[in-house]
Amino acid sequence: MVSNNINRLLIGLLILAVVLLSYTLKLDFILIILILSLITYDFLKIKIINFFFICIIYFSTFSLIIFIPYEFFNMFFIFQIFLVILSFFDTKYKKFYFSLSLYVFCIIFFYLSNFDRNILYTIIFISFLNDTTAYISGKKIGGPLIIPSISPKKTWSGTSISFLISSIILIYLNTNFFIAILLSISLFLGDIYFSYFKRFLNIKDFSLLLRDHGGILDRLDSMFFSVIIYQIYLFFPK
């Protein structure tokens, strides 16, 4: 148990170091390409859909990010919402819609990083803080689980504390109060959404790329809906 905690801490510090290096040296584009590639790695490991389709989607996304001006993607949140809805109601192509939604996620990430790179790192920072706070407080306090059939370790105590801390920090960072609350809720919903798909795929983690942290998708889950909220907020006039 102690060894697992140490491994989790070391991997967490490594991820933090990569993000800090990216922020300091302004390697935002490289970070997004790295995330895009690691998402593809996770999908290939679990064989979620045909190898050929994954490669096509990967290289198509890669090409869009490289060759198309970021302004073109300012309404991609509509596409993303549509994919999420389809992933619930169209069982036959559920895996495909989920896979495609992660590549759209990367494109929206790319858009946000170009619009204001601080948004990109705020999302990453608040997501990591939320996950860490929920994990530690949930283990220390315990209590009843929220949705044990989907997320067997997520407690009301851990979720409530992480929601409160995330909201306070976002408001402190001058985020609109209402948006701060929505973003904090979205962190939880993203986690649940990905847990739902892990149960559907009958897997514990998307891969073992990050050891005890799972795969890159296990770290991006809470960011998933927050990028949609940010893009919607930026799209509509204030």
N, C-alpha and C positions, 0 to 999 in steps of 0.2 A: 504493500500500500504506500509506504514511504517512498519507494523507488518510483512508483507511478506518479506521485505528486512532484517529485524532483524532475522527472522527464517532462511532465506537463509544464512546469515552471520554465525549464530550459528552452523548450520549443516556443513557449509564449514570449520569452525574452528575445529569441531569434526573430520571430515575426515582428516584434516591436522594433528591433534594430533595423530590419529591412525597410519598414515603413518610415522610420525616422531618417534613414539614409536617403530614401526617395524624396521625402519632404525637403530636407536640407539641400540636396543637390539638384532639386527640381527635375526628378526623374519620373514624373507623373505618367508619361506615355509608356515608359518601359514597365512601370508597375502594373498598368492596365493590361499590357500585352502578356506580362507574367501571369496575372490572374486569369486571363483568357486561356492561356496555355495549360494552366493547372486545372482549370475547370474541365478542359478537354481530357486531361489525364484521368481525372476522377470518372468521367463518363466512360472512357475506354476500359477502365479497371472493372467497373460494374456491368459493362456491356449493356447499357440501358437501351440503346437502339443500334441499328446496323452501323458497322465501322465506316462504311462508305458515306453514309449520311452525316455522321459526326464530322468526318474530314471535310465534307462540302460546306457544312455550316461553319466550321472553324475558319476555313480559308476565306469564306465569304465575309464573315465578320471582320477578320483581319484586314481584308481589302477595303471594306467600308471605312474602317477606322483610319486607315492610312491615306486613302485617296479622296474621301468625301469630307467637305467642310463640316465642322461640328454643328453649325446652325441648322443644317438639314435635319438633324435628329431632335429638334425641339418639341416634337409632338409624339415621340416614341412611347410615352407613357400610355397612350391610347392602345397601341399595339400590345404593350405589356399587360395591361388590364384584361384585354380580350383573351390573351393566351392563358392567363390565370383562370379566368372563368371557364374556358374550354377544358382546361386540365381537370376540372371537377366534374364536368358534365359529359364529356366525350370519353368514355372508358377505353374505347378501341385505340385512340391515339394519345392517351394520357401521357405516356412516357415521352412521346415526340414533343408535345406542347411544353412539358416541363423542361426538357432539354433546350428547346429553342428559347424559352423564356430566360434562361441563364445567359445566353449570348446577347439577347436584347438588354439584359441587365448590364453587361459589359459596355454596350454601346451608350446606354444612358450614363453610365459611370464616366465614359469618355466625354460625353457632352458636358456633364457637371464639372469635370476637371478643367475644361477649357473655358467654361463660363466663369467659374471662380474656383480655383484649385483648393481654397480653404474649405469649401463644401465637401470635396472628396475626402479630405483628411478628418474633417469633423465627423463624417459618417463612420469612417473606420475607427476613429478614437472612441466615439460614443458607443459603438457596437461592441468593441473589445471590453470597454469598461462595464457595459451592461451585462455581458456574458460572464465576466469575472465576478462581478458583484452578486449576480444571481446564483452562480455556482457556490461561492463561499458562504453567503448568507443562508442559502438553501441547505447546505450541509451542516452548518453550525446550529441553525434554529430548527430545521426540519418542519414537521407539520403535514397537513393534508396535501395531497397531490391535486393538480388542476385537471388534467386530462390524462390519466394513467394509461388509457388504451392507446394513446398516440405518443405522448411524451412521458415515459415512466418515471422520470426524475425531477420534473419541473414542479416545484412547490409554490403554494400561495405566498409563503413568507419570502422566498428568494425573489419571486417575480415582483412582489409589491415593493420591496426595498430597492431593487434595481430600477424599477419604474420611477420611483421617487427621486433617486439620485440622478438618473439620466435627465429627467425633466428639469431639475434644479440647475444642472450644469448647462443644459441647452439654453435655458432662460438667462443664465449668467453670461453666456456667449452672445447675448442680444438676439436670440431667436424669438420670433413672435410667440407669445404665450400659447395660443391655440395650436400653432404648428409644432411647438415643443411637446405638447401633450400628445398630438397625433404621432409624432416621430417616436416617442417613447412607447406608445402602444404598438406601433408597427414593428419595433424590435422583437416584442413578444410574438406577434402574429407571424413574422417571418420564420422564427424558430419553430413554431407549431406547424406551419405550412411545410417546411422541409422534413420535420419529423413524420408528418402524415405520409409523405412520399417514401421515406425510409421504411415505414411500416408496410406500405403498398409494395415496395420492392423486396421486402423481407431482409433488410440489411441493418446492421447496427451503425456503421459509419460508411461514408461514401468511398473512403479508401483509408489506408494507413500511412499516407504520405507524410502527415505531421504527427505520427506516432499516437500518443494518447489524445491528441486534439482531433484525430480523424483525418479527413481529407480537407482540401481547400473549401469544398462546399459546406462542410460542417462549421467553417468559420465565417462564411459569407451569409449564412441563413438569416441572421437578424438584420442584415443590411438590405435584404431583398426588397421589402416594401418601402423602406425609407427613401431609396433613390426615386421611386415613383412619386412619393409625396413631395420631395424637393423639386422635382421637375414640374409637377403640376403647379406648385406655389410660384415658381419662377415664370411659368408660361402666362398665367393670368395677371392682368394689370392690378396693381395694388390700389 
